[in-house]
Amino acid sequence: MLIDQHGQIAPYHERLTYVPDRDCKAKYNLYLLYPDRPKSPAQSYSIRIDIYEKTQLIYWASWYLPIPFYFLPVNRIATQLIIPESPNHESCAISCGDHGQCVKYVNERLMSFCLCDEGYSGSYCNVKTECKCANQSLCLTSTICVCPLHRFGSYCQMTRSICQLEHNSCEYNGLCVPTDDRIDLKGFTCFCQEDHSGERCERKINRIDIRVNEEIRSRTSLLLIHFITAFDRSEHERGTLLKKVAYDQKMITVYIAQPFHLLFVQIPKQDYYLTIFREKLTYSSYIQTEIQSKKRCSSINQLLNDTVRQYEYLQRVKYYPLLCRKNIELACFYDDNVMCICDQDRFSNCFLFNHTLNDDCQGYNYCENRGRCFQNNASCPTKYTCICRDCYYGAKCQFSTEGFLFTLDTILAFHIRPNRPLNQQTRPIQVSISISVIFLVLGLSNGLLSFVTLRRAQVKRIGTGHYLFYSSIVATFTILTLTYKFWLLILTQMSVMTNRSLLYFNCVTVDVTLRILLTTSEWLNSCVSVERMVSIVMGVRFQRKTSVRFAKRVIIMMFVFIIATHIHEPFRRQLIDDYDIDEHRIWCFVRYLPWMQKYNSYMTIFHFLTPFLINISCSLWIIIKLAYRRSHKERSRTLKYHLRVQIQHHQHLLYSPFILIVLSLPRLVISFTSGCMRSTKQPWLYLAGYFLSFVPSMSIFIVFVMPSKAYKTEFYAVTEHFLRKFRSAR
């Protein structure tokens, strides 16, 4: 359709129905007429192409085509459209009000426009229009309607009954799609379910169940299925399917419509395995097989000696027939140009085989971060997938596990089975559910016991009491937020929670809030160590009132500082629809600018290491300072003796920081030695490190209250008070 320089859509437009499997490589000649003839020289126009998925009328994508010579009465413009595999949900900056959304063009990423809701038009969707489209259709403007599958006409008021006729129905739940009404009113095409084919989906196709062993699953999450159909007088035909292997999946099922003789399973860029070898073609069969190590195809370099490998190619090929006879267990082998199989008579049968055919996506690499791109068909692809490097994941390798703070999304998301109940989830999910329940019970118990003890006036007479009191409050909110985050992830990836507004709100708030709370808890605990060190160093000069005033100011300034260092995160978060081969997931994705990525890494390390180092430094300073002080008074004793005495005498002050240090060490070691989570299939180490990071914040009662005689006395007093009230109530 034509749009003018103000973004207004011209009345004249063209519509067509495109089906990828049927209309691949089709060329269309369309004519768009200017609304005024002769064309006004003051008006300039361009072309916008919108596509919708017709079964549900879902907006998919848009293209922008400029008209270069606007002063000419006629322009001829040619273009090739590459339809994205998933709908375009990328956000942009134009404000479209309450009745539209900003959309980026597929071919011009720097350009965007407002896609208006039904009944509204204009550059910013602020003009109300009258819709004349029929029911169940989509109204773009007052004169442009998007018709559902079985309607046609300017306003979608005419119906196509061709697919409703009994003798035209597609069998086995196939989808009937009418032919374009400008071409044929009686034509239709059946699009069959995965396990059927034929003009009416009447034929059951080959089903193959392939068992995948643990060794293969540990090496890859994607398999390429190559099937070969042999011909006597022409070149062999080859097809390729992409199959994803889930975390705990031991069996994959593939459906192949055309008959075939050979089936190879390939680990991308690695080994080939001859899985099926049959001489007769069969359209419909059910085969159960497995990937066997003895059926691995060897490289020619592993079979020939150094002398033969140095020969010219044509001379070297003459030795290929001998390889099957010399190696009785050999099933197949290959070189850079051909694939060879050993038949029942131990003769080698070779045919051309392009090993790089499916890993470049015809020059359009959709994968990010140097991922390798694979397509299911060389000439008319309908699906692609990416093989990611270590530390990257996602359908386009757009997500990274690099950094010093792993998230639950990174660790667990791919272990969650969509549309499955909890009792059918994977082992990591079930273990994580148990841990989250235990953490919730222990965390709330810790928070409640710490709160009722530390809220007493006697405890809050010094700054340490204030730090611990607010730390108990923060710890309680931390464990509640962690539990909410965990179940939010579970329900989202199980496809139970799908409301995008709610998901977006959670995306920009929950993770950031959890990081702020966790960081605040660690800083408050380190403030306790500093306060205790200052009180011991100052001795009788330590003033409680000054300590309390200073603590209140420090808590406010520290909380403001922590929020300020995380304030950039909500603005960089967005929801991403991730369409993988067999799955659709919604991710909360953070995309930083390069300088912001460095800043975020530095601040993560700062908030991670500084409280840890403060706890160590203060603990050592307390012991050493007291030991030196005693050694000056009692010179007859050695410094080593005084150190031992001071450790025994002030052990209640040392328990807390040293326990915090021990609890923080695993997280520290995991974060700085692993660098990134190289595979989502081995989550246990990172899952342990993630949950351990919350243990210090939920251990306040054990770490600070119980080792202290004063706090323990207050706790017993509170307990006795509640017991008396309970007895009196009875």
N, C-alpha and C positions, 0 to 999 in steps of 0.2 A: 504494500500500500504506500501511497505518497504522503509525506508529511512536509509542511511548509517550514519556514524559518522560525516560526513561533511554536512549533511542535503540534500544530493542529493537523488532524488526519483528514485527508481529502476523501470525498465520498466514493470515488471509483477505486475498486480493489479487485484482487484475484484470490480465489481459494482453491486448494487442491488437497487431496488425501494422499499421504505418502506412507508406504509400509516398507520398512528397511529390507526385510527378506525378499519382498516381491519387486520393489522398485529401485533396487540398488543400481547405481550408475545411469539412471534415467535422466534424460535432458528435457527441460520444459521451456517452451517459448511462450512468454506471457506479455500482455500489453497493458500498460497503465496510462490512462488518459488524464491530461491536466483538467482541472475543474472548469477552467475558462479557456475558450478558444476564440481568437488567438491568445496564447499565453501572455499574461501580464508581465512586462519586463521588471516590474518592481518586486515580483514574487520569485523566490528561489525555493526549490524543492529537493528532497532527498528520498531515499527508499528505506522503509523499515519492514523487515520480515519477522513475523511472530509465528512460533509453532506452539501447538497445544496437543496434549495427549487426549485423544478423542473419546476413549472409553469413560474417563472420569472428568474430562474437560479441565485438566491441570495445565497451568502455564509452564512451559519448558524453557524457552530461550528466545532471544531476539538478535537480529543482525542489522547493521547500519551500512547502507551503500550510498555514497555521495554521487550526485549527478554533476560531473565535472564541467560540462559546457552548458550552463543553464541558459545561455542566450540563444542556443539552437532550438529549433522547433521540435526536433526528434533526437533522442540519444539512445544508443544501443549499449547496454551494460551486461557483461557476462561475469558470473561468479560461481564458485563452487562452495557449497555449504557442507561443513562437517558437523553433524549433530552430536552434541555432548551426550554422554551416556546417562547423565543424571540431570534433574532440573537445576536451573540457575537460581541459587538462593544467596548469592554474594551481596552483601549490603553495600550501600554507597551513601554519598553525603547530601543529595538533594532532599529538601523537605517537601513531602508530597501531601501533607495534611492528614486528615483522618480518613480519607477515602482513596488512598493510593499507596503504593510502595515504590521506592527507588530501585531501579534495575539497571545493571550494567549490560552493555552489548557484548556478545560473545567475541566478535572480531575486532572490537575497538574498546579495550579495557579501560581507557581513560574517559570514555563517553558513557553517559547514562541518561535515563529518562524516567518519567513517572508512569507506571502502569496502573491505570485507574480501576477502581471497583465498578461493578455494574451500576449504571445510572449516573455516572460522572465522567467528565471529560475535561480537556484543557491541559495546558502545560504542567499545572500543579494540581490537577484533579479537583478544581474548585468550581467547575461549571456543572450544574445539574442538568441532565438530559432525559428525554423521554425514550424509554426502551420499547421497541415494537417486536422484539424477538419472541418466538414461541416458547412455551414452557420447556424446561429441561435443556435449554440452549443458553449460551453465554453472550451477553450483550457488551460489545466493545465500544461502539458509538451508536448513535440513533440509526445509522444505516449499515452497520457492520455487525454480523452475528456469527458466532462460532457454533456450528451445529453438532449435536451428538452423532453417534455412529450411524443411526438409521433414519436420519432426517436430512433434508436438503432444501435448497431454495434460498432466496435473498434473506428471508426472515425465518428460515428453518420451519416453515409451516407445512411442508410436504413430507410424507413419510416414504421410506423405502421398505417395502414388505417382502423383498426377495429372500431375505434371510429367515423370515417367519414362516415361509411355505414349508410344508412337511417334507417334501421330496428334496428340498435344498438344505436341510439342516446338516450341520457338521456333527459327526459322531464323537463320542467319548469326550464331551465337554470342550470341543474345539470352538474357536471364536470365528464367527462368520463376519467378514468385512465386505460390504458392497463395493463394487468397482466405481470409480469416479463417475458421477452422473452425467458429465459432459461426454463421456466415452461410451458407456453402456449402462442402460437402466436394468438389465437383467443379469449382469455378471456379478460374481462374488468370488471371494477367496477364503478358504478355511485355514486358520492358523491353529495348529494342533498342540495338544499338551506334549510334554517332554517325551512321553513314552509311546506316541503314536505318530503316524505320517500318512500320506496319501491325499488324493484330491478332496476326500470327505473325512479324513482322519480315520479311515476304516482299517488301516493296517497297523498292527502292533510291531514296533521296531525292536532292534537288538538291545537287550539289557545285559549289562556286564557288571558284576560285582567283583571288585578287586580288593583283596585283603592287603593292607599296608602294615608292614612290621615296624617294630619300635625303632630299629636302626634307621629306616627311611624317614619316619616321622620326626626323628631328632635332627635330621639334616635339612629338611625343607618343609614349608607349609603350602607349597604349590607343586602340582604335577602336571606335566604336559602329556596328553594322550594322543599319540600319532597312530592313525589307522591307514593302512595301505591296501589299495585295490589293484591287483595285477592284471595286465592285459598282454596278450601274445603279440599283437601287432602295433601297439602304441605305448606311449610312456605311461608308467604307473601313476595312478592318482593318489594323492595324499591329502588327508584332512587332519586337523589338530583341534583338540578340545583342551580347555583349561579347567583344572579341578583343584579346588582348595581343600586342604586337609586340616580339619579342625583339631584343636588341642588334644582331645582324647578320642578322636575318631580312628577306628581300626579298619573300617570298610568304606570304600567310596563306590558310588554307583554312577555309571555313565550310560547314556542312551545314544545309539548311533543309527541314524536312519538308513544310510546306504550300506549295502553288503560290503564285506572286506575280507581280505586274506590274512593280513598281519596286523598285530597291534603292539606298539612299543609304548612303554611308560618311561618318560625322561624326567630326571631331576634337572631343572634348568641349569645350563652351562656345565653339567656334570655327566652322570652316567645314563646309559640307555639300558632298558631291560626288555627282552622279548617276552611278552606276556601271553599272546595268543598266536598260534600258527595253524591255519587250516587251509585245505585245498579247495573246498567247495564254498561257493557264495550262498549265504542264507540271509533273507530279509528279516526274519523274525526268529530270534533264538534267545535263550536265557543261559548265560555263561557265568560260572563262578570260578575265579582264579586268584592267584596271589603273585606278588612280586618276589621272585626267588633270586638269591645271590648267584646261583649256578647259571641263571639265564642272563646274567649281565653281559652286555656287548663290550668286547675289548677293543681298545684303540689299536690300530695297526702298528703303532710304535711299540706296543707291548709284546707283539707277536713276532716281529721280524728282527733279525740281528742287525748290528750296526752296518755291516757291509751292504746288505740288501736295501736298507733304508737310504743309503746314499745314491742309489740308482735313480735314473730319470723315471718320471711317473709311469709312462707306458711300459717301461721295462720292469718296474717294480710290481705292476698289476699282474704280470704273468705268474707271480708266485702266490697269488691269492687262492687259486683252486687247491693248493697243497695244504693250506692252513687248517681246513676242516678235517682232513685226513690225519694230520699230525697231532691235532688236539681233539681227542675224542669227546671231551666235556664241553668243547666250545659250541655255543649256540648261535652267536652272531659276532660280527666285528665291523669296524667302519674306519674310513679315512676322511679327509677333508671334503671329498666329493661324493662318495658312495656309501651305502649301507649294504652289508652282505649277511645272508643267513646261511646256516648249514642245514641242508635238507636231510631227509631220512637216509639217503644213500651217501651221506657225508660229502656231497658236492657243495661248493659255494655258489650261491645265487645272488648276484649283486645288481643294484639299481641305483639311479641317481637320488641323492638325498641332500637337500640344502639345510645345513645345520643352523644357519643364521636367518632362516626365512621368517621366523615369528618373533624375533626379539628386538626389532627396531620400530615396530608400528608404522611402517611405510614412511619413515622420516619424521613422523609426528610423535615425539616422546611426551606423553601426558604425565609421566612420572616426575616427581620432584626429588631433589637431593640425590641426583645421579642414580636413581632407580632404573632398572631395566624393564622395558615395555614389551608385553606379549599380546598378540591379537589372536582371535579364534579363527580368522579366515584372512587369507592374504589379499583377496580382491574385494570382498564385500564384508568387512568385519562388522560385527554387531556387539562384541564385547572385547574389552581389553583388561589386562591386569598388570600389576607391577611387582617385580622382585626387588625388595628393598635391601639396602646395605645394612650392616650391623648398626644398631642403635636407632633405626628408623622403622616406622610402621604406618599402617593406614592404607587405604585403597590406592592412593597416589604417593605413598611414602612421605606424606606431608607432616607427620608427627614425629617428634624426636624424644628419646629418653635420655639425651645428654643433659648434664647438669648435676646439681648436688642435692636436689630435693625431689624425690620420686613421688608421684601422686597415685591415688587409687585407680584413676582412669588408666594410667599407663600400665599398672601392674595387673589389674584384674579384668579389664573390660572385655578382652578377647576370650576370656574363660567363661563369660556369661552367655548362656544359650538363649537366643531370642525365642519368645513364644513357648517357653517350657516352664513348668512349675518348679518350685524350689527343690523338691525332692528329686528332680531330674537334672539338677545343675552339677557342674563338675566338682571334683574334690577340692580344688583351691577355694571355690565359692563357699562350699559347705563348711570348710575349716574357718574361713573368714567370718561367716555368720556366727559360728560358735565363739570366736574370739571377740567379735563386736558385742555380743550379749554379755560375755564375761567382763569386758571393759566397761560396759554401761553400768553393770551392777557394782563393780569395784569402784568405778569413778564417782558414781553418785554417793556411795557409802563414804568414800574418802572426802568428798566435798561437804557432805552433811556433817560428819563428825568434826572436820576441821573448822567449819563455819561456826557451829555452836560453841566450840572451845575458844576460838580466836576472837569472837565478837565480844567477849567479856571485857569490861573496862580495865581490869587488872592486867590483862595481856597487852592492851593497846596503850600502856603508859610509856612505851619506848617505840622507836621506829621499826624495830624488827617485827613487832606485833602487827603493825599496819601493813608491812610488806606481805606477811603471811596471810593476813585476813583477806586482802584483795587477791592474793594468789589463789586462795581457796575458792573464791567466787569465779575467777577466770578459769580455774581448773574444771569447775562444774559446767560452765558454758562450753568449754573445750570438748569435753566428753559428749555433751548433748549435740554439739555441732558435728562431731565426728560420726556419731550414730546416724544423724540425719543425712550427712554426706554419703555414708555407706549405703543406706537404703535408697537414697535418691539414685545412685549409680546402678544399683541392682534393678530397680523398677524401670529406669530409663532404658537400659540395655536389654531388659526382658520385653521391651515394647509395651509395658503396662502403662507407663506415664508418657504421653505423647503431646500434651498441650505445649506448644512452642513458646507461648508467652511465659508460662510458669518455668519452663526449662531455661529460657534466656535469663529470667530473674535469678534463678539459682546459679546459673553459670557465672554471672558477674558478681555474685555476693558470697556464695558458700565457701568456695576454695580460698578466697581472699580473707574472709572472716576467720576461717580455720587457721590460716598461717599467722594472722595478727594475734589471735588468742594464744597459739602455741609459742610464738616469739615472746609475747608479753609474760607468759608464765616462766619462761627460762630467764628473762631479765629480772623479774621479781625475785626469783630464787637466788640469783647472783647478788642482788642487792642485800639479801639477808647475810650472805657471806661477808660482804663489804662492811655492813653495819657491825657485825660481830668482831671483825678485825679492828675497826676503829675503836670500839668500846674497850677492847683489851689493850690496844696501844695507848689510848688516852688515860686509862685507869680511872682514878678519882676525879679527873677533870672532865669526864664524860657527863654531859647534861641531858637528862631525859626529855625535857620540854623542847630543847633545841633539836634533839633527834627526831621527835614527832613532827615538828614543823618542817624540818628538812625532808623527812620521808614523804609527807603529803605533797610537797612541791615536786619531788623527784618522780613520784608516781604519775602525776599529771603530765609533766614534761616528757617522761619516758613513753607514755601512752601516745601522746601527740606525735612524738618522733617516729615511733613504730608505724603509726598510721600513715604518716607522711612518706615513709620509705616504701609503702605498698600502694599508695594512692593511684599510681599509674596503671595498675593491673586491670581494674574493671573496664577501662577504656580500650584495652587491647583484646578483650575476650569476645568471642562470637560463637554461635552455633554453626556447626559444619555437618552437612549430610554426607556420610561416607558410604558409597555404594560399592560393596565388594562383589565378588563373583556370585556368592549365594546369600549374601547378607546385606541388610541396610541398617546402619547405626547412626545415631546422632551424637556428635562429640561436642564437648565444650573445649574450644580451641583457643590458645593464646598465641598471637603472632606479634612478636616484638620487632621494632626497628633495630638495626645492628648496634647502635650506641646504647639503646635501651636494654638489649640482651646482655651486653657487658655490664651495664649498671646493675641489672637484676642479679647477675651472677656474683658480683662483688658484694652486694647487700645481703644476699643469701649466705655467703661465706662469713660475712661480718656478724650477722645475727646468729649464726651457727657456732662460730668459734669463740667469739668474745665472751659470752657467759660461761662457756666451758673453761676458758683460760682464767677468768676471774675466780671461779670456784677453786681451781688448783692453786693459784697464786695466794689467795686469802688463807687457804688451809695451811700451806707451808709457812706463810708469814706469821700466822698465829703461833705455831709451834716454835719456830726459830726465835721470834721476838721474846716469848716468855722464857725460853731456855737461856737466852743471853742475859735477860734481866736477872734470873736466878743465879747464873754463873758469876755475875759481878758481886752478888751478895754472899755467895758461898763458894769461895775460890778453892776450897779444899776438894771439891767435887769436879769431875770432868764435864765438859760440855755434852758428851754423849750421855752421861748419867742424867743430866738435867733435861735433855731432850726426851729421854724415856719417861721421866717423872711427869713432865708437862703433858705428854701424850696421854698418860694414864689419868691425870687429873682433869684434863679438858677434853676427854674423849667424846663427851656429849656434843661439844661444838664441832668436832671433826667428823662425826658420823654423817651429818647431813651433806656437806659438800662432797665427801668421798663417795657416798652412795650415788649422788647425782653424777659424779664423774664416771663411775662404773656403768651406770645406766646409759650414759651418753656415748660411751666408747664404741659399742657395736654400730650405732648409726653413723658415727664419725668414720669408722674403718670402712664400712660398706660404701659410703658416699664417695670417699676419696680414693679408694683402691679400685673400684669397679669402673669408674668413669661414666658408664651408661649401662642400661639393661640391654644386652645384646640380642636377646630373644625373649618374646613374651611367653614362650613355652616353659620356661624354668623360673617361676615367680617366687619360689620359697624364700630365697635369701633376701630379696628386696621386700617381700611381704613382711618378713620378720623385722627388717630394718625400719619399715614404715610404722608398724605398730609399736615397736620399741621406743620410737621418738615421742610417744604419748605417755609412756610410763612415768617419767619424772613429774609431769603435771598432775598425775593421779596418785602420787605417792606422798603428798604433803603430810598427811597424818602420820604415816609410818616414819618418814624421813625427818620431820621437824618436831612433831608434837610428842611422840612417844620417847625419843631419846632425852628430852628436856624434862628435868624434875619439876620446874615451874609450870610448864604447859601440861604435864601429866597431872599435876595437882588440880589445875583448873578443869581438866577433863573429868577427873573423878568427882569434882564438886558439881559439875553440870549433870553428870550421870546420876548422882545422888539426888539432885533437885528434881529431875524428871521421874525418878523412881518414887519419890515421896508424893509427887502430884498424881502418879498413876495409882499408887496405893490408896490415896485419899479419894480418888474418883471411883474406886471400886466400893 
